[in-house]
Amino acid sequence: MIEGKGVRLRAIERSDLPTFVRWLNDPEVIENLDLFVPMSLGQEENWYKRILEKPAEEQPLAIEVKQGEGWKHIGTLAFEGINWHDHSSEIGIAIGEKAYWNKGFGTDALRLLLKYGFETVGLNRIWLRVYEGNERGIHAYMKAGFVHEGIMRQARWKNGKFINMHIMSVLREEWKDQE
């Protein structure tokens, strides 16, 4: 477990798969994700088998928040394709439980992942792609310390039109300055 104040990251379990399927079939949840077709439990089980073959550092983590005496699973995040030569990785995050949107939990989870990435994994640069118009995501990323690097123009076909994709990143030295 990677624990923060009221937020923790834990390994994904097979028992999480029905929750993922529910989230990934909700149009509001996937609006800002790279998903375009409905997801079945069988497809999610195949995905789970594939992620177990990845290095531990690249396996997705569940985001949980403190709820009473227990913990509530609200989302997921992961390093996606660590480049060991350059000490760099893209990340992805999704808060699937809509009741937990706009409450700072995504930002807190990102901060935990940055700490883990820089201090434990040994990364120097952590970056992400975000759709233009995803103001909630951009706000969370900036609060966590990400800075805007550039725009990939008309990089994504979404909802019948081309949209821009923003690139944001945090460098280890910038992250250390924030602590």
Backbone as a ProteinNet text record, in pm:
[ID]
protein_1_A
[PRIMARY]
MIEGKGVRLRAIERSDLPTFVRWLNDPEVIENLDLFVPMSLGQEENWYKRILEKPAEEQPLAIEVKQGEGWKHIGTLAFEGINWHDHSSEIGIAIGEKAYWNKGFGTDALRLLLKYGFETVGLNRIWLRVYEGNERGIHAYMKAGFVHEGIMRQARWKNGKFINMHIMSVLREEWKDQE
[TERTIARY]
83.9	0	88.4	40.2	103.5	0.5	29.9	-71.4	-38	-144.1	-135.8	-236.9	-278.2	-377	-517.1	-578.9	-715.1	-725.6	-612.9	-609.6	-500.1	-526.2	-419.8	-429.7	-317.2	-307.4	-275.7	-346.6	-322.3	-326.1	-277.8	-279.5	-424	-442.8	-572.3	-593.8	-716.2	-752.9	-858.1	-866.3	-968.2	-1108.3	-1131	-1262.2	-1297.8	-1200.2	-1226.1	-1287.2	-1277.1	-1315.8	-1461.2	-1559.1	-1696.6	-1713.3	-1641.2	-1646.2	-1589.9	-1476.4	-1418.3	-1515.6	-1580.9	-1675.6	-1788.8	-1838.6	-1944.8	-1895	-1774.9	-1720.5	-1698.7	-1641.2	-1602.5	-1720.1	-1837.7	-1958.2	-2044.7	-1991.7	-2060.9	-2006.9	-2090.9	-2042.7	-1978.2	-2026.3	-1964.9	-1825.1	-1804.6	-1673.7	-1571.8	-1610.8	-1513.1	-1501	-1575.1	-1571.9	-1429.2	-1341.5	-1204.9	-1100.2	-1144.7	-1053	-1041.8	-942.2	-922.4	-1006.2	-1132.7	-1223.9	-1339.8	-1380.6	-1483.3	-1594.5	-1575.8	-1675.9	-1709.1	-1826.4	-1861.6	-1761.3	-1748.9	-1652.5	-1728.6	-1690.2	-1753.2	-1664.1	-1722.3	-1645.3	-1537.8	-1568	-1468.9	-1349.8	-1375.5	-1266.1	-1181.9	-1248.9	-1176.7	-1095.2	-1144.6	-1068.3	-943.7	-955.7	-838.2	-736.5	-783.3	-694.5	-620.9	-693.5	-634.2	-522.6	-545.7	-441.9	-316.8	-336.7	-222.3	-145.7	-215.3	-142.9	-62	-105.5	-29.2	106.4	121.7	248.9	344.6	296.3	380.2	467.8	576.8	655.8	567.6	597.1	515.2	495.3	598.1	588.7	486.5	455.7	363.4	223.2	198.6	64.7	-23.3	-146.6	-236.3	-260.3	-292.2	-321	-463.4	-529.1	-661.3	-643.5	-729.4	-734	-846.3	-811.9	-912.5	-910.4	-1028.3	-1038.8	-1094.5	-1051.3	-1097.7	-1246.9	-1320.3	-1465	-1504.5	-1526.2	-1554.9	-1435.1	-1459.8	-1353.4	-1285.1	-1339.9	-1286.7	-1238.4	-1225.9	-1176.6	-1273.3	-1291.4	-1379.6	-1296.1	-1310.9	-1241.2	-1312.2	-1240.2	-1303.6	-1241.2	-1125.1	-1060.8	-935.7	-861.8	-739.7	-639.6	-512.8	-407.5	-288.4	-201.3	-89.1	17.5	137.8	243.1	217	227.9	199.8	323.4	396.4	513.4	633.8	688.2	806.8	923	987	1106.9	1225.9	1283.2	1389.7	1515.5	1542.6	1662	1654.1	1536.4	1518.3	1461.8	1432.2	1374.1	1247.2	1159.3	1038.7	920.3	802	682.3	560.6	471.2	338.5	254.6	155.5	61	-81	-170.1	-311.9	-386.9	-499.6	-580.9	-727.8	-811.1	-956.1	-1019.8	-1105.9	-1190.6	-1325.9	-1359.6	-1481.4	-1606.1	-1589.6	-1704.3	-1734.3	-1839.1	-1869.6	-1899.9	-1948	-1974.5	-1845.2	-1729.9	-1601.3	-1529.2	-1595.3	-1537.4	-1533.8	-1436.5	-1423.7	-1406	-1345.7	-1322.7	-1173.2	-1085.7	-941.4	-878.5	-959.1	-902	-809	-843.5	-755.9	-621.6	-622.8	-498.4	-415.4	-480	-407.2	-346.4	-422.8	-371.7	-254	-262.9	-151.9	-26.6	-43.9	72.1	138.2	57.1	114.1	190	131.8	198	327.7	328.8	451.8	560.7	524.3	621.5	677.9	590.9	632.7	721.7	680.3	756.2	895.1	905.1	1033.8	1122.1	1065.2	1146.6	1173.8	1077	1091.9	1130.3	1059	1084.1	1208.3	1240.6	1360.1	1337.5	1216.2	1186.9	1236.9	1260.5	1299.2	1189.3	1107.6	1000.8	875.7	765.1	635.5	542.3	477.7	398.4	263	174.8	42.5	-11.6	-113.7	-190.1	-329.6	-384	-518.7	-592.1	-718.3	-800.1	-825.5	-824.3	-868.6	-1014.6	-1049.3	-1185.5	-1202.4	-1103.2	-1111.4	-1059.4	-1138	-1095	-1074.8	-1160	-1145.7	-1010.6	-974.3	-846.2	-729	-733.8	-624.2	-603.1	-712.6	-702.7	-634.1	-675.3	-614.8	-466.9	-431.6	-291.9	-206.1	-257.6	-181.4	-165.2	-269.6	-260.2	-155.8	-141.3	-43.3	98	113.6	246	281	190.3	217.9	217.6	305.1	309.5	279.4	224.2	187.7	312.7	329.4	445.2	409.9	292.7	257.8	124.4	94.2	-33.7	-7.8	-70.6	-73.9	-204.3	-192.2	-308.8	-392.5	-523.6	-621.8	-576.6	-528.8	-470	-572	-693.9	-793.4	-926.1	-986.5	-1121.1	-1217.3	-1298	-1385.9	-1519.8	-1626.4	-1761.5	-1781.8	-1729.8	-1752.4	-1666.2	-1560.3	-1470.5	-1330.1	-1233.5	-1095.6	-1075.4	-1004.5	-973.2	-823.8	-775.9	-635.5	-609.2	-486.3	-440.3	-327.3	-340	-236.5	-139.5	-13.4	91	133	134.3	176.1	277.2	366.4	465.7	511.8	579.1	649.3	788.2	889.8	1026.2	1056.8	1145.2	1180.9	1223.7	1306.3	1354.5	1240.9	1141.2	1025.6	943.3	927.5	850.7	917.8	1051.6	1123.7	1104.8	1097.4	1078.7	941.3	842.8	706	689.7	772.2	753.7	778.5
-118.5	0	124.9	223.8	355.8	447.9	496.8	571.8	718.2	798.7	941.7	979.6	1103.9	1151.4	1128.4	1019.1	990.8	926.8	907	842.2	737.4	624	524.4	458.2	402.3	327.7	184	91.4	-50.3	-124.4	-247.8	-332	-359.6	-375	-413.1	-561.9	-598.2	-737.5	-781.4	-909	-963.4	-917.9	-907.4	-866.7	-722.1	-642.3	-504.8	-498.9	-606.6	-602.3	-562.3	-613.9	-567	-415.9	-360.7	-215.6	-143.2	-191	-129.5	-135.5	-249.8	-263.1	-161.5	-144.4	-44.8	94.3	130.3	262.2	279	176	187.3	179.1	154.7	158	279.6	371.9	496.2	607.2	662	764.2	885.4	924.6	1038.8	1005.8	885.2	845.2	836.9	782.2	762.5	881.6	988.4	1106.5	1153.4	1147.7	1197	1086.1	962.7	849	802.8	721.1	666.6	540.8	546.9	434	480	392	433.4	331.7	212	106.4	46.3	-13.3	-76.8	-185.2	-207.6	-303.4	-416.4	-540.5	-655.5	-704.6	-784.2	-843.4	-936.4	-1009.7	-1097.2	-1018.7	-905.1	-821.1	-769.4	-731.6	-680.2	-790.9	-913.8	-1026.3	-1052.2	-1040.6	-1056	-945.7	-823.8	-711.6	-741.4	-791.3	-820.7	-925.2	-1028	-1129.7	-1067.1	-975.7	-911	-820.9	-747.4	-656.1	-730.9	-852.4	-929.5	-972.6	-970	-1005.8	-887.2	-767.4	-647.5	-639.1	-562.3	-537	-472.7	-497.5	-447.3	-295.8	-222.7	-76.3	-28.2	-111.4	-71.4	-128.8	-196.3	-249.6	-140.1	-128.6	-24.9	-40.3	71	75.3	126	73.5	122	244.5	343.2	460.5	436.4	444.4	429	551.4	585.3	695.8	642.6	704.8	667.3	697.1	596.8	612	542.3	620.4	562.1	483.2	356.9	268.3	193.9	206.1	131.6	220.5	158.7	226.8	202.6	304	295.6	308.8	213.2	215	314.8	420.5	524.6	542.2	482.3	504.5	421.1	454.3	381	475.6	441.7	514.6	422.6	460.7	372.9	446.7	395	431.3	349.5	412.2	343.7	345.8	237.4	226.5	302.3	256.7	322.5	308.9	419.6	422.1	424.4	307	294.4	368.7	377.9	449.1	597.6	656.8	800.2	833.9	731.8	752.4	837	796.8	872.3	778.1	827	747.1	836.2	790.2	850.1	790.9	864.8	812.8	830.4	752.2	766.5	756.8	825.9	824.7	834.5	769	780.8	769.7	863.9	853.7	806.8	682.5	623.4	651.5	674.6	703.7	853.1	887.8	1028.1	1109.2	1045.4	1116.9	1172.8	1125.1	1168.4	1264.9	1308	1406.9	1543.6	1622.7	1762	1774.4	1676.5	1681	1673.5	1673.7	1673.5	1536.7	1429.3	1295.5	1257.1	1299.3	1271.8	1340.1	1465	1538.8	1469.4	1429.3	1360.7	1229.2	1153.9	1027.3	1053.3	1157.7	1192.8	1227.2	1301.3	1337.4	1212.9	1116	990.2	916.6	912.9	844	914.5	1048.1	1122.1	1088.2	1088.6	1055.2	914.7	819.7	682.2	677.3	745.9	744.1	804.1	916.3	982.9	917.7	882	830.9	681.6	602.9	457.2	401.1	443.2	388.9	452	575.1	641	718.8	765.1	841.6	984.6	1048.2	1188.6	1274.6	1216.3	1290.7	1204.1	1261.6	1194	1284.3	1227.1	1309.2	1245.4	1324.1	1275	1351.1	1292.2	1356	1385.4	1499.8	1536.2	1605.7	1566.1	1626.3	1773.4	1852	1990.5	1986	2073.3	2075.3	1996.5	1917.6	1843.1	1934	2034.9	2136.2	2077.4	1982.3	1919.1	1848.9	1773.7	1704.6	1800.5	1899.9	1997.1	2066.5	2103	2168.1	2075.7	1949	1853.3	1834.2	1825.1	1804	1923	2043	2162.4	2169.6	2136.6	2135.8	2035.4	1924.9	1822.2	1859.6	1967.3	2013.8	1998.6	1946.3	1931.7	2068.1	2082.6	2205.1	2170.1	2267.4	2248.8	2251.7	2149.3	2142.4	2180.4	2141.3	2169.3	2107.5	2122.1	2074.1	1987.7	1873.5	1790.7	1828.7	1900.3	1955.9	1847.8	1856.6	1766	1620.1	1582.7	1450.1	1341.6	1377.3	1277.8	1305.6	1200.2	1206.5	1169.4	1262.4	1239.3	1307.7	1232.6	1286.2	1358.8	1300.5	1353.9	1470.4	1499.1	1607.7	1581.2	1646.9	1638.2	1737.4	1692.4	1781.3	1775.9	1879.8	1888.4	1807.2	1762.6	1689	1769.7	1800.7	1873.6	1774.5	1811.7	1734.3	1814	1745.3	1807.9	1715.9	1773.8	1690	1753.1	1669.7	1713.5	1651.8	1731.6	1682	1662	1568.6	1539.5	1666.7	1750.4	1871.7	1968.5	1975.7	2061.5	2005.5	1874.2	1808.5	1828.7	1815.8	1836.8	1978.3	2074.7	2214.3	2238.7	2153.7	2170.2	2113.2	2018.5	1950.5	2041.6
0	0	0	-69.7	-68.6	-5.6	114.2	189.5	201.4	192.4	214.9	322	321.3	419	362.6	404.8	360	223	154.5	23.2	26.3	-35.9	-48.5	-185.5	-226.3	-352	-316.4	-381.5	-356.1	-489.2	-485.4	-604.9	-648	-777.4	-833	-806.1	-771.2	-746.9	-848.8	-873.4	-964	-920.3	-790.7	-739.4	-776.6	-822.5	-866.1	-1006.2	-1082.7	-1223.5	-1247.9	-1174.2	-1198.4	-1177.8	-1082.8	-1060.6	-1181.7	-1233.7	-1353.9	-1470.9	-1490	-1600.9	-1586.6	-1464.9	-1441.7	-1479.5	-1432.9	-1465.6	-1615	-1678.7	-1819.2	-1915.6	-1863.5	-1945.2	-1912.9	-1835.8	-1802.7	-1893.5	-1982.8	-2076.5	-2009.6	-1891.9	-1823.2	-1774.4	-1726.8	-1674.5	-1788.2	-1901	-2009.7	-2103.3	-2077.2	-2164.6	-2191.3	-2092.7	-2109.3	-2108	-2138.1	-2146.8	-2291.6	-2320.3	-2454.5	-2475.1	-2441.6	-2460.8	-2547.2	-2639.6	-2734.3	-2750.7	-2698.8	-2716.1	-2579.4	-2566.4	-2438.7	-2400.6	-2269.5	-2214.7	-2145.4	-2174.9	-2109.6	-1995.4	-1907.3	-1798.3	-1854.7	-1961.1	-2023.6	-2076.7	-2140.2	-2189.6	-2073.2	-1965.6	-1849.7	-1783.5	-1782.5	-1728.4	-1813.2	-1945.4	-2033.5	-2006.7	-1988.3	-1954.5	-1824.3	-1725.9	-1595.2	-1608.4	-1687.4	-1709.2	-1770.8	-1866.2	-1931.9	-1835.7	-1749	-1659.9	-1555.6	-1520.2	-1422.7	-1477.2	-1609	-1672.4	-1680.9	-1654.1	-1660.5	-1535.5	-1543.9	-1422.8	-1315.9	-1190.3	-1079.8	-1086.7	-1128	-1133.9	-1236.5	-1335.1	-1441.4	-1423.9	-1314.5	-1291.4	-1231.2	-1279	-1227.2	-1077.2	-1015.2	-872.8	-851.3	-751	-712.3	-623.6	-643.3	-556.1	-456.4	-328	-223.4	-132.5	-80.2	14.4	145.5	253.1	386.4	396.6	440.6	458.3	587	692.1	822.7	871.3	905.9	952.1	837.6	716.4	603.1	490.8	373.6	254.6	139.6	54.5	-62.3	-188.3	-279.9	-408.8	-500.6	-542.4	-624.4	-762.3	-786	-914.8	-931.5	-1036	-1068.8	-1134.6	-1122.7	-1191.9	-1212.1	-1305.5	-1338.4	-1417.9	-1407.9	-1502.4	-1627.8	-1742.1	-1867.9	-1956	-1957.3	-2043.9	-1990.8	-1880.5	-1825	-1922.5	-1951.9	-2034.5	-1937.7	-1915.1	-1815.4	-1857.1	-1985.6	-2033	-2000.1	-2024.1	-2002.3	-1863.6	-1783.6	-1650	-1658.3	-1750.7	-1780.2	-1795.3	-1763	-1784.9	-1801.8	-1886.7	-1896.7	-1784.2	-1738.4	-1640.5	-1692	-1634.6	-1661.4	-1529.7	-1521.1	-1399.6	-1437.5	-1359.3	-1374.5	-1236.8	-1205.4	-1086.9	-1139.7	-1111.4	-1165.2	-1084.6	-954.5	-867.9	-875.1	-948.9	-976.2	-850	-744.8	-619.6	-558.9	-605.3	-551.6	-645.4	-752	-842.3	-773.9	-811.5	-765.7	-614.3	-553	-408.7	-374.3	-475.9	-452.1	-439.3	-449.1	-432.3	-548.1	-669.9	-784	-767.7	-723.3	-699.1	-592.2	-483.2	-375.6	-424.3	-504.4	-559.1	-652.2	-734.7	-823.8	-744.3	-636.4	-553.5	-495.3	-453	-402.6	-512.9	-632.8	-744	-782.2	-780.1	-810	-707.8	-581.2	-475.6	-498.8	-525.7	-553.1	-677.8	-783.1	-907.9	-894.6	-825.3	-811.4	-705.6	-591	-480.6	-487.8	-533.3	-531.1	-667.3	-770.2	-904.4	-966.2	-928.6	-980.6	-1108.5	-1130.9	-1251.2	-1238.8	-1352.7	-1357.7	-1417.5	-1505.6	-1574.3	-1576.2	-1531.1	-1534.7	-1614.1	-1714.3	-1805.4	-1833.2	-1894.8	-1929.9	-2050	-2108	-2215.7	-2161.2	-2197	-2150.9	-2265.2	-2285.4	-2390.3	-2361.6	-2467.5	-2455.8	-2410.1	-2320.3	-2267.4	-2138.6	-2099	-1972.9	-1861.4	-1829	-1731.7	-1591.8	-1553.9	-1421.3	-1412	-1514.7	-1516.3	-1517.9	-1603.6	-1613.9	-1479.7	-1413.6	-1282.4	-1180.8	-1176.6	-1083.5	-1113	-1240.3	-1277.6	-1236.5	-1259	-1221.1	-1069.1	-993.4	-846.4	-798.2	-872	-834.3	-877.7	-955.6	-994.9	-1141.7	-1222.8	-1365.4	-1433	-1532.5	-1612.2	-1757.6	-1827.7	-1968.1	-2054.3	-2138.5	-2228.6	-2370.7	-2414	-2552.4	-2591	-2718.9	-2771.5	-2894.2	-2896	-3016.9	-3087.6	-3198.1	-3266	-3333.6	-3312.4	-3371.3	-3363.2	-3245.5	-3225.8	-3196.1	-3165	-3125.6	-3194.2	-3246.6	-3303	-3191.2	-3148.4	-3033.2	-3058.9	-3044.2	-3059.3	-3191.9	-3299.1	-3433.4	-3475.4	-3400.1	-3440.6	-3388.7	-3449.4	-3403.8	-3288.9	-3185.3	-3073.1	-3044.1	-2980.3	-2943	-2816.9	-2804.2	-2687.4	-2623.9	-2496.1	-2423.8	-2359.9	-2357.3	-2290.5	-2167.1	-2052.1	-1926.6	-1858.8	-1778.1	-1710.8	-1580.1	-1501.8	-1380.1	-1386.1	-1356.2	-1343.6	-1195.5	-1167.7	-1028.8	-955.4	-1017.1	-950	-919.3	-1005.7	-979.4	-862.8	-862.9	-757.9	-622	-617.4	-492.3	-440.2	-531.2	-491.3	-430.3	-462	-410.9	-271.3	-234.8	-104.8	11.9
[MASK]
+++++++++++++++++++++++++++++++++++++++++++++++++++++++++++++++++++++++++++++++++++++++++++++++++++++++++++++++++++++++++++++++++++++++++++++++++++++++++++++++++++++++++++++++++++

